[in-house]
Amino acid sequence: MESSHFAIKNWSEDDKPREKLMLKGKEALSDAELIAILIGSGSRNESAVSLSKRILASAGNINALGKMSISNLMQFKGVGEAKAISIVAALELGRRQRSEDALQFKKITSSKAVFEIMQPIIGQLPHEEFWVLFLNNANKVISKSQLSKGGIAGTIVDARLVFKLALENAATGLILCHNHPSGNLTPSDADKQITKKMKLAGESLDVKVLDHLIITESKYYSFVDEGIF
């Protein structure tokens, strides 16, 4: 019987990632090899692994690759619509898994806990979104909701909708979150104004606004931590 090292017709095609996964497990594969399994095949002049390495090198890393659209991916020679869709779908599943894993956290004990919940959702977006986490009196997350979705410059937030949802969820506290696609963590005047407006509205309804986080791909700004809340 052939040794596994020399079976699969002496491997080739950059060590045949599908067979490598079967024999050695998913952890043994590089990012490029995993992507190669998604796209299935390369071209006459380039293996699937080589194509995947080229795509990753251009993107820089997996997080950056996750921001690419189908049309972006189709700019690579050898990537058609079907392959591009497979990559986008797989990375979106990974993003959703990270988001669900983070929500297992549930009890909010620090601003970092909020960041770990929200970063997979809004940290890498090319546009701005405003979300709210609704908490019970034990500081456990009851639910989370997207309040608005805007362009690169900002979003509009309806305070009435925020507190309507808070009352519907029987929340006693909430945390405001939005992302800055630019990567700049400095709060704008509009960010400060909406925070103040929400705090005042919450006081009249006995729903505490506990914090407001600005989130980027790898960092965050907490109004509470910075002492301006």
Secondary structure, DSSP 8 states (H G I E B T S, - for coil): ---TTTHHHH--TTT-HHHHHHHH-GGGS-HHHHHHHHH---BTTB-HHHHHHHHHHHH-SHHHHTT--HHHHTTSTT--HHHHHHHHHHHHHHHHHHHHHHHT--B--SHHHHHHHHHHHHTT-SS-EEEEEEE-TTSBEEEEEEEEE--SS-----HHHHHHHHHHTT-SEEEEEEE-TT------HHHHHHHHHHHHHHHHHT-EEEEEEEE-SS-EEETTTTT--
